[in-house]
Amino acid sequence: MPRKSSSRKISDLELAILRALCAMPNGWDEVARQLANYSWQEADHEVAYKALRRVRGRGAKTLRDQLPAQTTRMGFPDIDWKIYFESERIQPFELERIWGELRTLTAGKI
């Protein structure tokens, strides 16, 4: 089986983190803060992260309702939020593992 390119793997990990943040209404503040200095590979991922940080409520319904409006106010009305909400709920330790893998792959780029 062919190995994923590094940039594809990074993009997949970014998306996994954002999906986890959308699926976990609470308990992700530490990872979200650590991502503040991360240089996102995908522009849409960066916009999604910034919108997540700006939305006040953290309930799943609040996120689904407010994120599209938030990104529109930010000047990015075309973000496809469906891809960020296509995820099973993951445990906080799994989010930490994914973030650790992303940090390893992007060492020196953060």
matplotlib code that plots the C-alpha trace (Angstrom):
import matplotlib.pyplot as plt

x = [0.0, 1.5, 2.3, 0.6, 2.7, 3.7, 1.6, -1.5, -0.9, -0.6, -3.8, -5.6, -4.4, -5.5, -8.9, -9.1, -8.2, -10.9, -13.5, -12.6, -12.9, -16.3, -17.5, -16.2, -18.2, -16.0, -12.6, -10.5, -9.4, -5.8, -5.2, -7.1, -4.7, -1.7, -2.9, -2.8, 0.8, 0.3, 0.8, -2.1, -1.3, -4.8, -6.3, -9.9, -8.6, -7.1, -10.4, -12.3, -9.9, -10.2, -14.0, -14.1, -12.1, -14.5, -17.8, -18.9, -20.9, -19.4, -22.5, -22.7, -25.9, -24.4, -21.4, -23.5, -25.7, -23.0, -19.9, -21.3, -22.4, -19.0, -17.0, -19.3, -18.6, -14.9, -15.2, -15.3, -18.9, -17.9, -16.5, -18.1, -18.9, -20.4, -16.9, -16.0, -19.1, -18.5, -16.9, -17.4, -16.8, -13.2, -11.7, -9.5, -6.4, -7.0, -7.0, -3.8, -2.3, -3.4, -2.0, 1.3, 1.6, 0.9, 3.6, 6.0, 5.3, 5.5, 8.5, 10.2, 7.2, 5.0]
y = [0.0, 3.4, 5.8, 9.1, 12.1, 14.2, 17.2, 14.9, 13.4, 16.8, 18.0, 14.8, 15.4, 19.0, 17.9, 15.2, 17.8, 20.3, 17.5, 16.5, 20.1, 20.4, 17.1, 17.8, 20.8, 20.8, 19.6, 20.9, 24.3, 23.2, 21.8, 24.8, 27.2, 25.2, 25.5, 29.3, 29.4, 26.6, 27.4, 25.7, 24.0, 24.3, 27.8, 26.5, 24.7, 28.0, 29.8, 27.0, 27.1, 30.8, 30.6, 27.9, 30.1, 33.0, 31.2, 31.8, 28.7, 25.2, 23.0, 21.0, 22.7, 26.1, 25.3, 24.0, 27.1, 29.8, 28.6, 29.3, 32.8, 33.4, 32.5, 34.6, 37.6, 36.8, 37.0, 33.3, 32.3, 29.2, 27.1, 23.6, 22.9, 19.5, 18.0, 19.3, 17.7, 14.3, 12.5, 10.3, 11.7, 11.0, 10.9, 13.9, 11.6, 10.7, 14.4, 14.8, 11.9, 13.4, 16.8, 15.2, 13.4, 16.7, 18.5, 15.7, 16.0, 19.8, 20.1, 23.4, 24.7, 25.7]
z = [0.0, -0.9, 1.9, 2.2, 1.3, 4.3, 3.2, 2.7, 6.2, 7.7, 6.1, 7.3, 10.9, 10.8, 9.6, 12.3, 15.0, 13.7, 13.6, 17.1, 18.3, 16.6, 18.1, 21.6, 23.0, 26.1, 27.1, 24.2, 25.5, 26.1, 22.6, 21.1, 22.9, 21.8, 18.2, 18.5, 17.1, 14.6, 10.9, 9.2, 5.9, 4.6, 4.5, 5.2, 8.3, 9.6, 9.0, 10.7, 13.7, 14.1, 13.9, 16.5, 18.8, 18.3, 18.9, 22.4, 23.2, 23.0, 22.7, 19.5, 18.4, 19.1, 17.0, 14.1, 14.2, 14.8, 12.8, 9.3, 10.4, 12.1, 9.0, 6.8, 9.1, 8.8, 5.0, 4.2, 3.4, 1.4, 4.2, 4.0, 7.6, 6.8, 6.6, 10.0, 11.6, 10.0, 12.8, 15.7, 19.1, 20.2, 23.7, 24.9, 25.0, 21.3, 20.5, 22.3, 20.4, 17.0, 18.0, 19.1, 15.7, 13.9, 15.9, 15.1, 11.3, 11.3, 13.7, 13.0, 11.1, 14.1]

ax = plt.figure().add_subplot(projection="3d")
ax.plot(x, y, z, "-o")
ax.set_aspect("equal")
plt.show()
